[in-house]
Amino acid sequence: MIGIVSIKIVGSLGAEAVAAVTTGHRIFFALQAVLMAVSAGTAALVARAFGARDHLEAAHITSISLWIGNLVAFVLMLPCIIFAEPIAGVFGLDEETTSQAADFIRYLSLFNVAFSINLILGASLRAAGDTKTPLWVGAAINVVNVVFVYLLVFGLYGFPEMGVVGAAVANGLSYIAGAVILLYLWYGKKLLVGVGGRGSITFRRVQQLVHIGYPAAIEQFVFQVGFVAFLWLVGFYGTEAFAAYGIGVQILSISFVVGFGFSIAGATLVGQHLGAKDPDGAVVQGWRATGLAIASMTALGLIIAVLAKDIAWYLIHDEKVVRHTVTFIYIMAIAQPLMAIEFTMGGCLRGAGDTRFPLVATMVGLIGVRVGLAVLFTYLELDVGWIYGALIGDYLIKCIMIIHRFRSGKWKQIFQDTEDRF
């Protein structure tokens, strides 16, 4: 909901501003692939430790993950600052939009370390079964975000008028707020996961994090490259089509986050059951989480589709952008059951430490099918709706592959293989 409010605020600046923020966010998260991998390893190992009732090991894993994550975040900040213009230019948008997107990337990257702290500690807490603390901390973060977006975009109450850059700074300030709260609670020993302290950094733990995390890093890299390629093709249809994609994703995020929620729940419970030597329980929880995600996301997708035009008009008063946004939402509403399976069952596999198969599924679905179909449709000069529709093929293929993998049960042995190896 906060994201929708932010788009509403930025949308008042025009389609170029929305396209710039969409581009900036996409590039920002593309450059966080390694950081996302660290959080994937953290979640899997902490869930296993809690399942085995080894809370000290969970604390050690959290501590070493935080050190690695912050180092990675600092290193990632440098190319964002130095090469913001050429990075933003990859989408081939007009000069003004590209310039605004570059500024957005440059300013948001200054808050990389704060983003890392939120990501790692949030992943650790959820893996331990504490989803309430990240919830209320996230609520606080988003209140800070929307307040500063409003103040800094328009320059109200004595604050500077910063436009698109104001949205980036507001995001960054919210990350700082979240990081301060989480670190205060963590070091104050008020969280379910403790502070590891001395002895946390060992070669064995680093090996385990790398072993589980590097396929996730490659998956994130492939995912982001595929996304950039897909959006580059959308960019051929103009700034309006590009902005419509960004707005449509924000509207549908009401449904997406439900899938992510069940993905986290599935990953946590699968990892904890495997840690407790209960693989059959892990299977039951995986199917249960997936069923709940399908029902919830399908229902929400239908409601959003019915209200699509009204919501789009509320966010931006541009007839062409609204028309493209409605088309995108209709297509994605059809894909909601498939996305629910991919989100949740893929999360269950990652919770089991099986990060390699989701990588393969992403390469086949996103690169092979989505980008492949989008290239074909662009070559045939079909309407942009066909480009959006390529997403259905992507999620269909990934669902078939991931269901087959989960049914095979091969993921149950991943943790044991990791222990035997290290």
C-alpha angles and dihedrals in degrees: 000000000000090000090054091050090051091051089049090054095045091040089067087069092060141257092298091060092049091048090049093052091046090052093045094051092046093051092044093055092041089061092050094068094115091045091052088052092054090052090049091054090045093052094048096047096042091049090051092048092051091047088055090045091240099139094166091059089050089054092050092049091050093050096049091044091054093052092048093043094051092048091050091047092053092049092048090054093068101065090044091058098040101038102029095123099052091041092053090044093065091088094060094229123155119287097257094049092046092050092051092047091051091053090048092053093045095052097040092052090062087073096051096118092051088050089051093053091052092047098048099041091043091052091048094050093048091048089054089053098257106125095150097071094053087047097058093036088051090050090053091048092052094048089054089046098052094043093053093041088057094045099042101039093054100025097236130173095014097313118128118262102243105161113197091358088058089061090053093049091047090053090049095049089052090053089053091050091052093046093051092050094047095046091048091052094042098050089040088059092237096126131085089241114063133215112270098209122178116006095032095111107073131150091239094056091047089052092051093049091048093045092054097030105048096068087050089051091052090046091052091047092050090044093052094043089051091048092049090049091048093049090046087060091046086052089065087070093058142261092294093059090046093049090047090057091053093047093045092052091051092051093047091046085086085071097033094058090057088057091048089050093055089043089058091045092049093046092048096048094042091050093046094048091050089049088052090051092248106126093161090057089050090056093050093050092048094055092042093052091047093050092050091048093051093050094045099043094044092052093046092045091055093049091049091048091054091051096036099113095045093049093046092050090049091055100044134007099217116116096207094047091048092050092052091044093054091049090051092049093050091052094046092047087062090051097051097100090049092048090049091057094045094047098044105034090041087053090051091054091050090048087057090053092253097133096145099070095052085054091056092046091051092050093050098040104036102031100029102037110020099039092034093054092042090054090050094048091047091050089051088050092234123166118281088251087074090054090053088047092061086079090072091059090048095053094042093057093043091050093052091050096045095046089051091050094049092048091051091063093216090129091068091076098049096093093048091048089052091052092048091050096050 
